[in-house]
Amino acid sequence: MTMFSCCISKHNPHETVRTFTVNYNKLLLKYIIEIKATVLEFVELTIMNRQQVPFAINLLHLDIDMAQNAEAVVELLDDMHRGERRKRRRWIRDWLLRRPALGQYETLMAELMAEDPAAFRNFPRIGPDMFHELLQVFGPKITKNHTWFRQSINPDLKLAITLMFLATGDSYRTLMYGFRVAHNTICSIVRDVCEAIVSAYAGDVIQTATEPEEWKAIADQFAAKWQFPHAFVALDGKHVAIRCPKRSCSLYYNYKGYQSVVLMSLVDVDYQFIWVNIGSQGGRSDAEIWNQSDLKLAIERGLIGIPEATLLPGDDRLIGYYIIADDAFAMRTWLMKPFSRRGLQKDERIFNSV
């Protein structure tokens, strides 16, 4: 590999890279194409992941100092990669610039907010009062400064776009034509607003009980509404469909036949979340995700205050309080699951139907 040795100085690789000519770039590219495909794959990875640089350089057996020249090779490949990108045809489409006069939020939603609050509530699924409350709570977090090139999008428009996305599930491109905001901008808006919502409300909305009295209050509600005494919470997982991440193979491919992440949660008698675990790979089972959760460990160590066993109504045996779940989970003294579906007796079938 004398070509690299003679062209990249060991003493000042950055200065050497700056003096590379276009002809040398073409020569380097031709050299890389001719090497083995496996080595080429690792070299290309250096453009996206600089942590792979020492490993890729080692594969090429460069007789130069890796620590000094790895960054030089990456910068050269980055420059070559940027030169191949397609040039931007326009800064912004003209019809997007007419958003202040014709955008859905500035026209229809503003009209509904002022004249028909009930219709507005049916649109993004919250009323005008709640909309303004959300804006007041985390509006500053999603507000960005104007620049010399363009004005930033107002936080109320960002909130409206996110609420419509969450309420309807429309694609970013569909929302683009209504709100007159580019689809790639909507992608970042939805992410930023959702993070702001979680940051502002997660601690108030999703609260896991830690005292026996709190769990008993939930258990009493279960017994009154569902006739299930001593059950204090319900556990299950939900697959949320996603687009397959790059280089994920089958990690997110679930048993239902599509790519997903798992939302696992505990809910009370009114289906309100008490605890959530979001983002596990869809290829993992509910039991595997639960067994590796912090909450299961806390329950086993007695850290969340599950009440002591008491008598059931009309019975003389002590029965502990428990979570109810489906047959994907392993039975424990604090977790109740249905009977196996094979060979069910009548009373067992009645129990499962409950």
N, C-alpha and C positions, 0 to 999 in steps of 0.2 A: 504494500500500500504506500509506495513511495510518493505517489501523486499528492496525497494528503500531507505527507511529511514535508515535502519541499514547498508546498503552497501555503501551509498554515504555520505561522511562526510559533514556536514554543514560548517565546518571551512576551509577545504582544499579539495574541490571536485576534483581538477586536480590531486593531489597526489594520491587520492583514485582510480581514473580511471586508473592510470598507474600501480597499483597493482592488477587490475582485472585479474583473471586467465581465461584460456580457458574454464574451466568448468562453470564459472560464465557467460561467454558470451553465452554459449549454454543455460543456464538456463534463461537468460534474453530474448533470442530469442524465447524460448518456451513460456514464459509468454506473450510476445507481440502477438504471433500468436493466443493465446487463448482469447484475449480480443475482443471486438466488432469491426466489420469491419470498422465502421466509425471512431473510435478512431485510428485504425491502419493506416488508410489513412493519417491522420494528422501527425502521428509520422514519416511515411515515407517521408512526405514533408519536414521534418526538414533537411534531407540530402541535398536537393537542395536549400532550402530557409531558411536561419537562422532567418529571421524575423518572421517565424511562430512558433519559439521555445516556447515563453511564452504561446501562445494560446494552443499548443499541450500539454504542461506540465500541464496546468490548466485542460484540459479535462481528464487527467489521475488522477487528484485529489491527486497529490503527496504531502504528508505532509512534504515537505522540502522547503527550501528557493529557489524559482524559479530563482531569479536573480543569485544565486551562482551555481546552479546545472544544468541549462539548457545547458550550453556549454559542461559540462561533458557528458551529455546524447548524445548530437550531436556527439562529438568526438568518443564515443563508437560505435554509429551506423555507422559512417563513416568508422571506422576500420573494422567493420563486413562487410560493403558493399564492401570495397576494396578487402577483402579476397575472395569474390565470383567472382571477375572479371576474365575473361579468360586471361591466360598468353600469352604474345606476342611470336609468333613462330619465327619471324625473325625481325631484325632491319630495313632492307631495301632489296627489291628484287634485285637479281643480274642484271637483264636486265635493271633496272633503273639506275644502276651505269654506264652503257655504254652510257649514254646520251651525254657526250662531243664528242663522235665519231659518234654516230648514231642518235642523236635526230633530230627532224624535223627542229627546229630553227637553229641548228648548221650546218645542211647539206643543205636541200632544200631552206629554206628561206635565208640563207647566199649566196647561189648560185644565187638565183633570184635577191637579192639586188645588187650584184656585176655585173651581166651580163644582166638582163632583168628587169629594173625598172617598166615597164608597167605591166608585169606579177606579180611582187611583189605587185603592187597596187591592182590588182584584187584578191589577196590572203587575206590580212588583211584589205582591203578597204582603205588603205592610202599608199602614196608613201614613198620611203626611206627618202626623205628630211623631211617630216612631222614626220616620225617615230623617226628620230634623234632629231628633235626639241622637241617632247614630252619627250624623254629620258633626254634631257638637262634641261628641265623645272622642272620636278618633279622626276628625277632619284634618287637624294639623299634621297628623302622622302621614297622611297621604297627599299632602300639599307640597308641590315642588316650585322652585323659583323660575321665573321667566328668564329666557336667555336672549342674546342679540339675534339669534336665528329664528326663534319661534316662541310663542307663548305656551306655557304649560296648560294641561287640561285641568279644569276646575275640579275640586274634590267632590262636589255634588254630582257632577256628570260621571265621575269614576264610580261613585256609590250606586248610581242608577244602573250603569252598565253591569256591575257585578250582581246586583239584585236580580236583574232580568236574566242573567246567565244562570244563576242558582235556581230561579223560579221556573224557567222554561226548559233549560238544558239545550238551548239553541247553540249552534256552532259560532265560533268567533266571526267567521265570514258572514253568517246571517245577521248577526248583531251589527256588523260593520255598516251594512246598507241602511239600517234604521237610525243608528246614532251618528253615522258619518265619522267614524273613528277607525283608523286602519286596523286590520285584524291582528297584526303583530303587536300593535300598541295595546289592544284589548287584552291580549295574552298576559302582558306584564301588569296591566291594571287589575285584572282579576286576582292575580297572585298577591299583589301588594295589599289590596283591600281585604282579602281573606285573612292574610297575616295580621292586619290591623284589627280585624274583628276578633280573632282568636286572642290576640294580646290584650284587648280591652275587656273581653267578657268571659274568657274561659274560667277564670277563678270564681266568678259570680254565678255562672250558669251551670257549670259542671262541678259539683262538689261531692266528694266521696265521704260518707259518714265515717266517723272514727270513735264514736261513743256508743255503748250498748243501748242507751235510750233512743238514739236516732234510728238504729236498726230495728228496734222493737216497734217504733211508730210506723215504719214502712211495712213491717210484718203484719201489724194490725190492719192496715189498709188492704194488704193482699188477702187476708182472711175474710174481710168484710165484702170485698168486691169479687173475688174469684174463689172463695171457699177453699183456700189453700193455706192452712195454718202453719206458722213458723217459717214460711217462705218469705225471705226479705228482699230478694232481688232476682232478676232473670238475666241469664247470660246467653249470648249467641254472637255469631259472626255474619257479616254481610260482604259479599264480593262486589266491588265497585269497578266497573269496566274502565280500562285505560288503553291507550295506544302502546304497543309493545316498545319498551325502551331498547336502545341500541345495545347490542352485545349481551343481551340478557338471556339468550337461548330460551329454555323452558321454565325459567325461575318464576315467571308471573303467569304461566299458563295453568288455569285451574281445571278441576274435574268437570266443570260445566262446559268446557270447550272454548274459552276465550281468555284474554289477558286481563288481569285484575290486580288490585291491591285489596287488602282485607281491612274492614272496619269491624273491630271486635268491641263489644260494649256491655255494660251492665245497665239495666233500666229498672225503674221502680214500677209501681202499679199503674201509673198513668203514662207509661212509655217515655218518661223523661230520663235523659242520660245521667248516670251517676259516675260512671268511669268509662273512658274510651281508650282504645289502642288503635292507631291509624297508621297505615303504610306498610304493613307486612306483605311479603310477596304472596301472590295468589296461588302459587304452587304449594304452599305450606298448608297443612291441615289446621283446623280450628284448635284441636287438642295441642298440637305442637306450639302454636302461638301462645295459647293460654299457659302452658307449662313453663314457658320462658318469660312470662310477664312478671313485673314487679309486684302486682297485686296478689297473685297466687302465692308468691314467696311471703308477702306480708301476712296473708291469711294463715299460712302454715306456722308462722312464727308468733301468731297471736298479737299482731300489732295494730289491727284496725277495730278492735273492740266488739267482736261478735258476741252476742249475749250468751250466757250460760243456758244449759238445757233446762227446760221447764215442762210441766205436765200439759198434754194436749187436752182440749175440752172433752170431758166425759171419759177420760182415760187416767190410769194410775201409773203410767210409765213416763220416765223423763225422756223427752225428745229434744234434740238440739235444733238450732236455727240453721237454715241451709239455703244455698243458691239452687234455683231450678234451671236446668239446661237440657239440651237434646242428647241423643245417644252418641254424639261425636266425642263427648267428654267422658273422662273416667270418673266413676262414682267415688265419693269421699264421704266422711261423716258430715261434712258441711256442703256437699253438693249432691243433689237428687237428680236422677235421670230416668227416662221411661224404661219399662220392661223391654226386653228383646222382642222383636216382632215375630219370632218363630214360636209356635206352640203356646199362644196366649190363652189364658183362662178368661172367663167372662169378667171377673172383677179386675184382672190385669188390663184387659182391653178398655174397660171403663176408666181406669186410672190414666192410661195413655191418652185417651180422648180429652181428658181434662187439660 
